[in-house]
Amino acid sequence: MWIERKALAAEIPAAAALDTRQLCELLAALGFPVDGVASREGGDVLDVDITANRGDAMSHRGMAREVAAKLGQPLTPLAPPPVAEGAPKVPVRLESPACPLYATALLTLNPGLGGGGTPVEAQAFLRALDASAKGLPAVDASNELLHRYGHPTHAFDADRIRGAVTVRWAVAGEKLVTLDGVTRTLLAQDLVIADEAGPIALAGVMGGDGTKVTEATRRVLLESAWFDPKTVRATARRHSLHTDASHRFGRGADPAMAAVARDLLVDRLRTWAGATLEGAWTAGALPAPAAPVTLSEAMLVRVAGEPLTLAEAAEALTRLGCAVVAGSDALAAQPPTWRHDLAIPDDLAEEVLRLRGYEHIPSVLPPLEGPPQRLSPDYLLRRALARRLAHLGFHQTVTYGFISPEADAAFAAPGNAPEGRTLANPLGREYSVLRGTLLSSLKEAAEQNLRQGTREVRLFEVAPTYSSGPAGPEERFTLGLAWGGTQGGEDYLSPARPVREADLRGIAQDLGLAVIPEVRGLGEGLFGFEAPVADLPRPGERIVSTFRPFSRFPSVERDLSLLVDLGQSYGALATAMRAALPADALQDLRCVDVFRHKSLPEGRQAWLIRLRFQVDRTLMGSEVDGWVASALAAAEALGAKLRT
């Protein structure tokens, strides 16, 4: 957010004594780092990084409160000319608890009676903040107040409003053309400002095009309300409308500022546009204040890591605007209306340390107590599972734990209703359900790889899935596996063929699953299954193999060209030959070539078997010949013959 130095100094005169570098360092020490400094309209403007929970700091007044608390200096009093309230000129009805307070006023604009439009100073202020004046005093004053004091306001063309103004939930299917010219279809969860003809604004987000202020506007109805932050955030996200107003209401505006902002806006319109006040009134009342938060001295010391008195804490919290009542071993702090983020004792302790200065927190290494704990058996099982699948040629993937309702319904188990797994405030519909299955995400990842030309895709994921339970979502680790494409084809012994369901059943058997899970088709040529990790056999105790030193003597190789039947099993032949050879001398036995030709006897093929021997001494030719003869004899016992 942009902060103009001159405007900040107007809120806290003590800031004028700091140069730009000192001010940047001070803000960073308060937890508001400055990302950059720009020179605009003859002065410096700071780009300040503000965290999402500090909506109160998203204005010059809010930032000035922080600087004043740090420096222990007073703020410029905020005392707008009082506006006398009377009977409503336009009825206002609040039909939703999401808007408990609505302050408004009705004015007639008389630019010819002393009003010169938006002042040059206000236009320069808006330009310095990377905004632009519209040339309409009601609009420019609302924008200027938002950046200066942080409370969004809005001006309607009063002559375009039909009847009473109502703050209510939208009727599903209602239409509203917003100020950006987009026609939006509303949902029942949207909070709207409406007249008797229908919605005229999305509450806390954006006004409607039908009641906007133009150069022809002669009467304006002002809005300065307080809206529930969750409602505003959800509405802005649903309609992809992220405005200055929604950013502030969505992060928690100050409800006590609603009437003050209305009075400030009235004063500016009187000064800028020669406006005549026809009436001002407020519907509803301030929401109930937050309960006081108790901070014990023991907790303060524990968080600080060193002795810290309640008197120091009370002084710091008072500077931040809290009403503090101190006791012998604890204090009770009533947070100010603009600090909705102070809700638990930890918040108070952190604020004390922040204002005191992070540089005063001592650096202490945490104590290490006791021997390292053994790894969890569940973790060891998941690690062994991932290693086994990696050895089988599968690639581990990580996907999002949230999916769309449609993706969840495609593969979730029957009876696992999504209602118990649906988020109340999701990032979007595509991330609104805690997944009940891994197959949807694996299917999407596998299809993406196949579209990119991958010949064969082998993916697996070991991650939590969720089921709906009476106490909320229940988590369990699940194995999901997807396999598709073309397998083999790299050499003569493994001809190319498409992946089949039987391949996945073989993987399930290899993993030791007692009950083979259902193999499901995920798409053309793509299959998958999933199973609870708890159903897999537990790995045994770790066995450390005995190291066998490498021989320093050369190995000896011999080839046997054998004629075997076409139906001969290679596994049976290799097993018989290995059994006839000394285990400590045989290093390798494998078939390195297969030859089939009409020149061979009918029904026969030729296998070239390569044997490699090595021991920790020099081998004699006679003993190697004896071993080869033993291997040949074992092969001949199965019907093989030496090819000459």
GUPANU-341527 format. One record per residue (C-alpha): x, y, z; residue in one letter. Coordinates in nm, 3 decimals, padded with zeros to 5 digits. Each point is the difference from the previous one (the first is absolute). Layout:
REC       px       py       pz  code
REC        X        Y        Z     A
...
end
This chain:
REC       px       py       pz  code
REC   00.000   00.000   00.000     M
REC   00.126   00.349  -00.086     W
REC   00.056   00.244   00.289     I
REC   00.076   00.365  -00.075     E
REC   00.245   00.155   00.245     R
REC  -00.174   00.339   00.006     K
REC  -00.340  -00.159   00.072     A
REC   00.152  -00.218   00.272     L
REC   00.160   00.304   00.164     A
REC  -00.341   00.171  -00.003     A
REC  -00.134  -00.286   00.217     E
REC   00.304  -00.013   00.234     I
REC   00.215   00.316  -00.004     P
REC   00.292  -00.185   00.164     A
REC   00.054  -00.196  -00.324     A
REC   00.106   00.321  -00.177     A
REC   00.323  -00.001   00.203     A
REC   00.103  -00.336  -00.151     L
REC   00.169  -00.024  -00.338     D
REC  -00.115  -00.263  -00.249     T
REC   00.263  -00.254   00.103     R
REC  -00.082   00.035   00.370     Q
REC  -00.372  -00.034  -00.072     L
REC   00.056  -00.315  -00.207     C
REC   00.208  -00.155   00.278     E
REC  -00.263   00.092   00.260     L
REC  -00.282  -00.159  -00.202     L
REC   00.208  -00.314  -00.058     A
REC   00.066  -00.025   00.376     A
REC  -00.379   00.014   00.054     L
REC  -00.054  -00.291  -00.240     G
REC  -00.084   00.204  -00.310     F
REC   00.297  -00.030  -00.238     P
REC   00.029   00.260  -00.277     V
REC   00.036  -00.163  -00.341     D
REC   00.094   00.317  -00.184     G
REC   00.002   00.381  -00.004     V
REC  -00.130   00.213  -00.288     A
REC   00.010   00.374  -00.061     S
REC  -00.342   00.137  -00.099     R
REC  -00.165   00.340   00.014     E
REC   00.310   00.154   00.151     G
REC   00.038  -00.241   00.291     G
REC   00.091  -00.354   00.097     D
REC  -00.258  -00.279  -00.004     V
REC   00.071  -00.331   00.179     L
REC  -00.116  -00.340  -00.122     D
REC  -00.080  -00.169   00.333     V
REC  -00.062  -00.373   00.034     D
REC  -00.299  -00.063   00.230     I
REC  -00.102  -00.349   00.114     T
REC  -00.355  -00.124  -00.064     A
REC  -00.101   00.007   00.369     N
REC   00.079   00.371   00.038     R
REC  -00.281   00.167  -00.190     G
REC   00.013   00.281   00.257     D
REC   00.342   00.104  -00.138     A
REC  -00.119   00.037  -00.361     M
REC  -00.024   00.379   00.018     S
REC   00.209   00.302   00.093     H
REC  -00.186   00.032   00.329     R
REC   00.054  -00.366   00.081     G
REC   00.371   00.019  -00.078     M
REC   00.025   00.320   00.201     A
REC  -00.148  -00.180   00.303     R
REC   00.283  -00.254  -00.021     E
REC   00.269   00.269  -00.029     V
REC  -00.155   00.197   00.286     A
REC  -00.003  -00.309   00.224     A
REC   00.366  -00.069  -00.077     K
REC   00.115   00.360   00.052     L
REC  -00.232   00.068   00.294     G
REC  -00.126   00.316  -00.175     Q
REC  -00.360   00.118  -00.047     P
REC  -00.209  -00.015  -00.315     L
REC  -00.168   00.300  -00.158     T
REC  -00.355   00.004   00.145     P
REC  -00.265  -00.129  -00.238     L
REC  -00.302   00.221   00.062     A
REC  -00.224   00.052  -00.303     P
REC  -00.267   00.269   00.027     P
REC  -00.295  -00.167   00.173     P
REC  -00.297  -00.096  -00.213     V
REC  -00.336   00.010   00.175     A
REC  -00.205  -00.311  -00.066     E
REC  -00.374   00.009  -00.052     G
REC  -00.287  -00.196  -00.149     A
REC   00.092  -00.214  -00.303     P
REC  -00.058   00.167  -00.335     K
REC   00.030  -00.339  -00.169     V
REC  -00.106  -00.309   00.200     P
REC   00.288  -00.241   00.067     V
REC  -00.074  -00.360   00.096     R
REC   00.266  -00.243   00.127     L
REC  -00.119  -00.354  -00.067     E
REC   00.331  -00.184   00.045     S
REC   00.223  -00.033   00.308     P
REC   00.297   00.042  -00.238     A
REC  -00.071   00.376   00.008     C
REC  -00.086   00.116   00.354     P
REC   00.075   00.369  -00.063     L
REC  -00.082   00.233  -00.290     Y
REC   00.072   00.374   00.032     A
REC  -00.123   00.222  -00.282     T
REC  -00.083   00.355  -00.104     A
REC  -00.186   00.173  -00.282     L
REC   00.154   00.308  -00.162     L
REC  -00.076   00.234  -00.288     T
REC   00.304   00.099  -00.206     L
REC   00.027   00.371  -00.083     N
REC   00.335   00.044  -00.175     P
REC  -00.092   00.354  -00.094     G
REC  -00.040   00.105   00.363     L
REC   00.361   00.017   00.108     G
REC   00.111  -00.352  -00.098     G
REC   00.289  -00.022  -00.239     G
REC   00.008  -00.376  -00.049     G
REC   00.276  -00.234   00.115     T
REC   00.283   00.212   00.148     P
REC   00.341  -00.008  -00.165     V
REC   00.155  -00.136   00.321     E
REC  -00.240  -00.295   00.008     A
REC   00.065  -00.077  -00.367     Q
REC   00.376   00.003   00.063     A
REC  -00.048  -00.227   00.303     F
REC  -00.189  -00.257  -00.210     L
REC   00.257   00.013  -00.281     R
REC   00.281  -00.056   00.250     A
REC  -00.174  -00.322   00.106     L
REC  -00.018  -00.122  -00.362     D
REC  -00.370   00.092  -00.022     A
REC  -00.169   00.267  -00.208     S
REC  -00.266   00.258   00.078     A
REC  -00.328  -00.042  -00.192     K
REC  -00.098   00.365   00.009     G
REC  -00.310  -00.092   00.202     L
REC   00.026   00.135   00.357     P
REC  -00.219  -00.274   00.152     A
REC   00.215  -00.274  -00.155     V
REC   00.337   00.168   00.058     D
REC  -00.082   00.083   00.362     A
REC  -00.099  -00.362   00.065     S
REC   00.328  -00.126  -00.150     N
REC   00.207   00.260   00.187     E
REC  -00.159  -00.094   00.333     L
REC   00.058  -00.371  -00.066     L
REC   00.374   00.046  -00.049     H
REC   00.033   00.253   00.281     R
REC  -00.216  -00.163   00.269     Y
REC  -00.057  -00.358  -00.122     G
REC  -00.380  -00.016   00.013     H
REC  -00.171  -00.055  -00.339     P
REC  -00.302   00.217  -00.081     T
REC  -00.224   00.026  -00.305     H
REC  -00.221   00.262  -00.163     A
REC  -00.321  -00.087  -00.188     F
REC  -00.189   00.228  -00.237     D
REC  -00.301   00.051   00.229     A
REC  -00.236   00.085  -00.287     D
REC   00.057  -00.346  -00.152     R
REC  -00.094  -00.191   00.316     I
REC  -00.354  -00.137   00.007     R
REC  -00.155  -00.002   00.346     G
REC   00.167  -00.138   00.310     A
REC   00.358  -00.127   00.020     V
REC   00.036  -00.355   00.133     T
REC   00.309  -00.195   00.097     V
REC  -00.092  -00.363  -00.065     R
REC   00.113  -00.331  -00.144     W
REC  -00.037  -00.024  -00.375     A
REC  -00.265  -00.214  -00.163     V
REC   00.173  -00.270  -00.205     A
REC  -00.003   00.101  -00.365     G
REC  -00.035   00.375   00.054     E
REC   00.206   00.218  -00.236     K
REC   00.218   00.299   00.082     L
REC   00.208   00.211  -00.238     V
REC   00.297   00.114   00.209     T
REC   00.206   00.315  -00.051     L
REC   00.243  -00.189  -00.224     D
REC  -00.284  -00.056  -00.249     G
REC  -00.024  -00.377   00.058     V
REC  -00.341  -00.162   00.046     T
REC   00.027  -00.236   00.296     R
REC  -00.235  -00.281   00.095     T
REC  -00.036  -00.001   00.377     L
REC  -00.017  -00.291   00.242     L
REC  -00.198  -00.032   00.321     A
REC   00.327   00.036   00.197     Q
REC   00.066   00.351  -00.141     D
REC  -00.078   00.300   00.222     L
REC  -00.147   00.287  -00.202     V
REC  -00.126   00.355   00.039     I
REC  -00.339   00.013  -00.172     A
REC  -00.284   00.238  -00.066     D
REC  -00.355  -00.100  -00.088     E
REC   00.106  -00.071  -00.360     A
REC   00.284  -00.241   00.089     G
REC   00.370  -00.004   00.095     P
REC   00.193   00.326  -00.039     I
REC   00.337  -00.110   00.148     A
REC   00.201  -00.300   00.120     L
REC   00.039   00.082   00.369     A
REC   00.358   00.090   00.089     G
REC   00.129  -00.091  -00.347     V
REC  -00.125   00.224  -00.285     M
REC  -00.288   00.231  -00.079     G
REC  -00.250  -00.042  -00.280     G
REC   00.009   00.174  -00.336     D
REC  -00.365   00.100   00.018     G
REC   00.042   00.230   00.302     T
REC   00.353   00.130  -00.058     K
REC   00.086   00.367   00.044     V
REC   00.048   00.193  -00.326     T
REC   00.048   00.362  -00.100     E
REC  -00.380   00.027  -00.020     A
REC  -00.049  -00.115   00.361     T
REC  -00.159   00.263   00.221     R
REC  -00.090  -00.199   00.313     R
REC   00.215  -00.270   00.162     V
REC  -00.077  -00.260   00.264     L
REC   00.312  -00.089   00.197     L
REC   00.081  -00.346   00.137     E
REC   00.241  -00.060   00.289     S
REC  -00.070  -00.344   00.145     A
REC   00.171  -00.297   00.161     W
REC  -00.018  -00.340  -00.170     F
REC   00.099  -00.345   00.126     D
REC   00.356  -00.073  -00.127     P
REC  -00.067  -00.367  -00.091     K
REC  -00.306   00.095  -00.206     T
REC   00.190   00.267  -00.194     V
REC   00.300  -00.229  -00.064     R
REC  -00.223  -00.282  -00.128     A
REC  -00.199   00.232  -00.228     T
REC   00.313   00.161  -00.145     A
REC   00.152  -00.341  -00.067     R
REC  -00.315  -00.140  -00.162     R
REC  -00.025   00.291  -00.243     H
REC   00.378   00.055  -00.044     S
REC  -00.042   00.358   00.118     L
REC   00.293   00.113   00.211     H
REC  -00.047   00.369   00.071     T
REC   00.144   00.251   00.247     D
REC  -00.323  -00.028   00.197     A
REC  -00.009  -00.382   00.008     S
REC   00.366  -00.014   00.107     H
REC  -00.079   00.211   00.304     R
REC  -00.342  -00.136   00.093     F
REC   00.124  -00.353  -00.064     G
REC   00.288   00.047   00.244     R
REC  -00.216   00.159   00.268     G
REC  -00.091   00.371   00.000     A
REC  -00.057   00.208   00.313     D
REC  -00.377   00.006   00.074     P
REC   00.040   00.311   00.217     A
REC   00.136   00.184  -00.304     M
REC  -00.325  -00.032  -00.202     A
REC  -00.173   00.311   00.140     A
REC   00.328   00.196   00.010     V
REC   00.072  -00.079  -00.368     A
REC  -00.355   00.109  -00.089     R
REC   00.051   00.332   00.179     D
REC   00.338   00.053  -00.171     L
REC  -00.156  -00.069  -00.339     L
REC  -00.284   00.244   00.070     V
REC   00.252   00.269   00.097     D
REC   00.201  -00.051  -00.318     R
REC  -00.306   00.019  -00.224     L
REC  -00.109   00.319   00.172     R
REC   00.346   00.149  -00.061     T
REC   00.074  -00.143  -00.344     W
REC  -00.341   00.009  -00.167     A
REC  -00.196   00.255   00.204     G
REC  -00.229  -00.285   00.111     A
REC  -00.304   00.058   00.218     T
REC  -00.074  -00.264   00.262     L
REC  -00.363  -00.111  -00.016     E
REC   00.034  -00.254   00.280     G
REC   00.221  -00.258   00.166     A
REC  -00.100  -00.318   00.185     W
REC   00.132  -00.338   00.111     T
REC  -00.170  -00.339  -00.023     A
REC   00.101  -00.274   00.243     G
REC   00.269   00.024   00.264     A
REC   00.363  -00.083   00.062     L
REC   00.068  -00.374   00.029     P
REC   00.072  -00.127   00.350     A
REC   00.359   00.072   00.106     P
REC   00.248  -00.284   00.029     A
REC   00.046  -00.150   00.344     A
REC   00.304   00.115   00.200     P
REC   00.306  -00.222  -00.036     V
REC   00.193  -00.108   00.309     T
REC   00.378  -00.019  -00.013     L
REC   00.180  -00.160   00.293     S
REC   00.349   00.104   00.103     E
REC   00.115  -00.364  -00.020     A
REC  -00.106  -00.025  -00.364     M
REC   00.157   00.335  -00.086     L
REC   00.333  -00.112   00.145     V
REC  -00.022  -00.337  -00.176     R
REC  -00.061   00.161  -00.340     V
REC   00.262   00.270   00.055     A
REC   00.263  -00.245   00.121     G
REC   00.116   00.244   00.267     E
REC  -00.150   00.187   00.298     P
REC  -00.258   00.258  -00.110     L
REC  -00.238   00.180   00.235     T
REC  -00.373   00.052  -00.039     L
REC   00.058   00.374   00.037     A
REC   00.210   00.001  -00.318     E
REC  -00.265  -00.205  -00.179     A
REC  -00.281   00.227   00.116     A
REC   00.187   00.310  -00.119     E
REC   00.062  -00.152  -00.346     A
REC  -00.359  -00.120  -00.043     L
REC  -00.136   00.338   00.110     T
REC   00.208   00.170  -00.270     R
REC  -00.159  -00.239  -00.252     L
REC  -00.347   00.117   00.103     G
REC  -00.101  -00.276   00.243     C
REC  -00.187   00.074   00.321     A
REC   00.210  -00.180   00.261     V
REC  -00.085  -00.104   00.355     V
REC   00.307  -00.140   00.177     A
REC  -00.006  -00.245   00.288     G
REC   00.267  -00.158   00.217     S
REC   00.082  -00.291  -00.230     D
REC  -00.202   00.073  -00.316     A
REC  -00.152   00.283  -00.200     L
REC  -00.325   00.028  -00.196     A
REC   00.013   00.192  -00.328     A
REC  -00.301   00.118  -00.200     Q
REC   00.120   00.024  -00.363     P
REC  -00.094   00.317  -00.190     P
REC  -00.273  -00.027  -00.261     T
REC   00.253   00.004  -00.283     W
REC   00.207  -00.297   00.130     R
REC  -00.217  -00.308  -00.066     H
REC   00.316  -00.214  -00.015     D
REC   00.061   00.025   00.377     L
REC  -00.205  -00.296   00.120     A
REC   00.218  -00.226   00.220     I
REC   00.275   00.054   00.261     P
REC   00.268  -00.096  -00.252     D
REC  -00.104   00.295  -00.218     D
REC   00.050   00.243   00.287     L
REC   00.342  -00.145   00.089     A
REC   00.113   00.025  -00.363     E
REC  -00.116   00.362  -00.022     E
REC   00.196   00.091   00.313     V
REC   00.315  -00.155  -00.146     L
REC  -00.059   00.163  -00.340     R
REC  -00.034   00.345   00.148     L
REC   00.291  -00.059   00.239     R
REC   00.218  -00.096  -00.297     G
REC   00.094  -00.337  -00.144     Y
REC   00.366   00.087   00.047     E
REC  -00.049  -00.031   00.378     H
REC  -00.106  -00.364  -00.019     I
REC   00.299  -00.209   00.115     P
REC   00.145  -00.270  -00.225     S
REC  -00.014  -00.329   00.190     V
REC   00.051  -00.348  -00.141     L
REC  -00.292  -00.230   00.085     P
REC   00.082  -00.277   00.248     P
REC   00.053  -00.350  -00.135     L
REC  -00.138  -00.257   00.239     E
REC   00.018  -00.376  -00.026     G
REC   00.118  -00.232  -00.275     P
REC  -00.145   00.016  -00.351     P
REC  -00.336  -00.172  -00.031     Q
REC  -00.040  -00.308  -00.214     R
REC  -00.163   00.053  -00.336     L
REC  -00.373  -00.067  -00.004     S
REC  -00.095  -00.347  -00.134     P
REC  -00.262   00.169  -00.222     D
REC   00.267   00.226  -00.148     Y
REC   00.234  -00.295  -00.056     L
REC  -00.281  -00.183  -00.180     L
REC  -00.065   00.296  -00.232     R
REC   00.371   00.043  -00.067     R
REC   00.046  -00.369  -00.083     A
REC  -00.305   00.014  -00.227     L
REC   00.132   00.303  -00.189     A
REC   00.343  -00.162  -00.045     R
REC  -00.151  -00.325  -00.127     R
REC  -00.213   00.180  -00.258     L
REC   00.299   00.207  -00.109     A
REC   00.195  -00.323  -00.054     H
REC  -00.290  -00.122  -00.214     L
REC   00.037   00.304  -00.227     G
REC  -00.276   00.225   00.140     F
REC   00.042   00.371   00.062     H
REC  -00.129   00.155   00.320     Q
REC  -00.218   00.308  -00.040     T
REC  -00.153   00.254   00.237     V
REC  -00.341   00.153  -00.075     T
REC  -00.232   00.242   00.179     Y
REC  -00.201  -00.121   00.298     G
REC  -00.301   00.203  -00.122     F
REC  -00.196  -00.085  -00.314     I
REC  -00.327   00.098  -00.166     S
REC  -00.329  -00.173   00.091     P
REC  -00.021  -00.143  -00.354     E
REC   00.350  -00.153   00.014     A
REC  -00.073  -00.139   00.345     D
REC  -00.331  -00.157  -00.106     A
REC   00.164  -00.180  -00.294     A
REC   00.204  -00.238   00.220     F
REC  -00.097   00.049   00.367     A
REC  -00.124  -00.310   00.180     A
REC  -00.379  -00.048   00.026     P
REC  -00.133   00.148   00.322     G
REC   00.287   00.247   00.039     N
REC  -00.222   00.308  -00.033     A
REC   00.185   00.322  -00.087     P
REC  -00.212   00.210   00.238     E
REC   00.218  -00.091   00.297     G
REC   00.317   00.086  -00.197     R
REC  -00.103   00.329  -00.166     T
REC   00.190   00.312   00.107     L
REC  -00.197   00.293   00.135     A
REC   00.232   00.258  -00.157     N
REC   00.189  -00.160  -00.293     P
REC   00.243   00.168  -00.239     L
REC  -00.233  -00.101  -00.283     G
REC  -00.243  -00.269  -00.106     R
REC   00.283  -00.210  -00.145     E
REC   00.159  -00.012   00.348     Y
REC  -00.317  -00.019   00.213     S
REC  -00.003  -00.368   00.111     V
REC   00.247  -00.198   00.210     L
REC   00.076  -00.285  -00.237     R
REC  -00.151  -00.340   00.063     G
REC   00.208  -00.159  -00.276     T
REC   00.343   00.028  -00.163     L
REC  -00.108  -00.132  -00.339     L
REC  -00.146   00.329  -00.126     S
REC   00.327   00.187   00.050     S
REC   00.213  -00.288  -00.133     L
REC  -00.223  -00.027  -00.308     K
REC   00.049   00.369  -00.075     E
REC   00.379  -00.022   00.045     A
REC   00.029  -00.315  -00.211     A
REC  -00.212   00.138  -00.283     E
REC   00.211   00.316  -00.003     Q
REC   00.315  -00.210  -00.044     N
REC  -00.156  -00.210  -00.276     L
REC  -00.111   00.315  -00.185     R
REC   00.360   00.120   00.008     Q
REC   00.109  -00.313  -00.188     G
REC   00.116  -00.222   00.285     T
REC   00.003  -00.360  -00.120     R
REC  -00.076  -00.160   00.334     E
REC  -00.119   00.161   00.326     V
REC   00.050  -00.162   00.339     R
REC  -00.111   00.219   00.292     L
REC  -00.074  -00.061   00.365     F
REC  -00.085   00.210   00.303     E
REC  -00.005  -00.083   00.369     V
REC  -00.205   00.272   00.167     A
REC  -00.298   00.063   00.229     P
REC  -00.357  -00.039  -00.122     T
REC  -00.306   00.092   00.202     Y
REC  -00.337  -00.150   00.084     S
REC  -00.300   00.173   00.152     S
REC  -00.054  -00.084   00.365     G
REC  -00.233   00.116   00.278     P
REC   00.277   00.209   00.156     A
REC   00.128   00.138  -00.330     G
REC   00.240  -00.124  -00.270     P
REC   00.196  -00.313   00.089     E
REC   00.350  -00.039  -00.148     E
REC   00.178  -00.314  -00.113     R
REC   00.303  -00.060  -00.218     F
REC  -00.077  -00.153  -00.338     T
REC   00.207  -00.141  -00.284     L
REC  -00.112   00.109  -00.346     G
REC   00.155  -00.138  -00.318     L
REC  -00.049   00.084  -00.369     A
REC   00.158  -00.182  -00.296     W
REC  -00.061   00.047  -00.370     G
REC   00.151   00.025  -00.345     G
REC   00.220  -00.249  -00.184     T
REC   00.216  -00.242   00.194     Q
REC   00.316  -00.171  -00.128     G
REC   00.147   00.008  -00.348     G
REC   00.353   00.084   00.108     E
REC   00.144  -00.340  -00.095     D
REC  -00.091  -00.331  -00.160     Y
REC  -00.108  -00.167   00.322     L
REC  -00.258   00.268   00.091     S
REC  -00.218   00.080  -00.302     P
REC  -00.207   00.319   00.016     A
REC  -00.358  -00.034   00.122     R
REC  -00.255   00.223   00.173     P
REC  -00.025  -00.001   00.378     V
REC  -00.277  -00.232   00.120     R
REC  -00.200  -00.036   00.320     E
REC   00.188  -00.320   00.079     A
REC   00.324   00.200   00.029     D
REC  -00.144   00.199   00.289     L
REC  -00.131  -00.313   00.169     R
REC   00.355  -00.132  -00.018     G
REC   00.126   00.314   00.173     I
REC  -00.260  -00.043   00.274     A
REC   00.115  -00.360   00.053     Q
REC   00.364   00.109   00.003     D
REC  -00.079   00.251   00.277     L
REC  -00.151  -00.278   00.209     G
REC  -00.364   00.112   00.005     L
REC  -00.211  -00.289   00.130     A
REC  -00.307   00.126  -00.190     V
REC   00.067   00.125  -00.351     I
REC  -00.172   00.342  -00.034     P
REC  -00.228   00.085  -00.290     E
REC   00.195   00.119  -00.303     V
REC  -00.189   00.291  -00.154     R
REC   00.023   00.146  -00.347     G
REC   00.110   00.362   00.016     L
REC  -00.016   00.065  -00.371     G
REC   00.105  -00.156  -00.328     E
REC   00.295  -00.224   00.077     G
REC   00.033   00.130   00.358     L
REC  -00.077  -00.205   00.311     F
REC   00.033   00.052   00.373     G
REC  -00.085  -00.128   00.344     F
REC   00.021   00.124   00.357     E
REC   00.019  -00.177   00.333     A
REC   00.042   00.100   00.364     P
REC   00.364  -00.006   00.104     V
REC  -00.109  -00.181   00.317     A
REC  -00.095  -00.303  -00.214     D
REC   00.361  -00.050  -00.109     L
REC   00.226  -00.242   00.190     P
REC   00.234   00.159   00.250     R
REC   00.371  -00.005  -00.092     P
REC   00.212  -00.234   00.209     G
REC   00.291   00.099   00.216     E
REC   00.284   00.162  -00.187     R
REC   00.268  -00.254  -00.099     I
REC   00.348   00.136  -00.064     V
REC   00.165  -00.220  -00.262     S
REC   00.357  -00.118   00.048     T
REC   00.248   00.183  -00.217     F
REC   00.188  -00.220  -00.243     R
REC   00.327   00.154  -00.123     P
REC   00.043   00.035  -00.373     F
REC   00.242  -00.248  -00.151     S
REC   00.326   00.135  -00.130     R
REC   00.028  -00.288  -00.247     F
REC  -00.146   00.002  -00.352     P
REC  -00.332  -00.164  -00.083     S
REC  -00.036  -00.274  -00.264     V
REC  -00.288  -00.023  -00.248     E
REC  -00.122  -00.300  -00.199     R
REC  -00.280  -00.022  -00.258     D
REC  -00.227  -00.299  -00.060     L
REC  -00.207  -00.007  -00.319     S
REC  -00.294  -00.232   00.073     L
REC  -00.275  -00.140  -00.217     L
REC  -00.323  -00.001   00.202     V
REC  -00.365  -00.065  -00.072     D
REC  -00.216   00.297  -00.099     L
REC  -00.208  -00.053   00.313     G
REC   00.296  -00.024   00.235     Q
REC  -00.028   00.215   00.316     S
REC   00.303   00.221   00.045     Y
REC  -00.056   00.025   00.373     G
REC   00.006  -00.379   00.046     A
REC   00.312  -00.038  -00.212     L
REC   00.191   00.279   00.178     A
REC  -00.098  -00.136   00.342     T
REC   00.125  -00.350  -00.087     A
REC   00.330   00.131  -00.134     M
REC   00.058   00.223   00.306     R
REC  -00.064  -00.294   00.231     A
REC   00.279  -00.196  -00.171     A
REC   00.259   00.276   00.048     L
REC   00.189   00.115   00.313     P
REC  -00.184   00.300   00.146     A
REC   00.320   00.167   00.122     D
REC   00.154  -00.007  -00.349     A
REC  -00.297   00.078  -00.227     L
REC  -00.034   00.375  -00.046     Q
REC  -00.258   00.009  -00.277     D
REC  -00.204  -00.227  -00.230     L
REC  -00.223   00.147  -00.268     R
REC  -00.130  -00.048  -00.354     C
REC   00.158   00.262  -00.225     V
REC  -00.144  -00.103  -00.337     D
REC  -00.289  -00.199  -00.148     V
REC   00.026  -00.136  -00.355     F
REC  -00.288  -00.147  -00.201     R
REC   00.047  -00.106  -00.362     H
REC  -00.118  -00.261  -00.246     K
REC   00.354  -00.138  -00.006     S
REC  -00.055  -00.127   00.357     L
REC  -00.176  -00.330   00.070     P
REC  -00.377   00.031  -00.008     E
REC  -00.150   00.108   00.334     G
REC   00.334   00.111   00.134     R
REC   00.164   00.337   00.072     Q
REC   00.352   00.102   00.101     A
REC   00.079   00.175   00.329     W
REC   00.342   00.148   00.070     L
REC   00.061  -00.038   00.376     I
REC   00.285   00.203   00.149     R
REC   00.159  -00.107   00.328     L
REC   00.241   00.212   00.203     R
REC   00.219  -00.138   00.281     F
REC   00.217   00.179   00.252     Q
REC   00.163  -00.092   00.332     V
REC   00.271   00.148   00.220     D
REC   00.280  -00.177  -00.186     R
REC   00.110  -00.075  -00.353     T
REC  -00.236  -00.250  -00.166     L
REC   00.140  -00.304  -00.182     M
REC  -00.127  -00.086  -00.346     G
REC  -00.068  -00.359   00.099     S
REC  -00.229   00.087   00.291     E
REC  -00.196   00.253  -00.210     V
REC  -00.044  -00.265  -00.271     D
REC  -00.133  -00.237   00.267     G
REC  -00.256   00.256   00.116     W
REC  -00.113   00.064  -00.357     V
REC  -00.037  -00.377  -00.053     A
REC  -00.217  -00.021   00.314     S
REC  -00.220   00.283  -00.126     A
REC  -00.032  -00.170  -00.340     L
REC  -00.099  -00.325   00.164     A
REC  -00.272   00.174   00.198     A
REC  -00.133   00.160  -00.320     A
REC   00.005  -00.329  -00.189     E
REC  -00.205  -00.157   00.279     A
REC  -00.281   00.240  -00.107     L
REC   00.031  -00.090  -00.369     G
REC   00.254   00.258  -00.112     A
REC   00.291  -00.092  -00.227     K
REC   00.330   00.169  -00.073     L
REC  -00.020   00.172  -00.337     R
REC   00.293  -00.092  -00.224     T
end
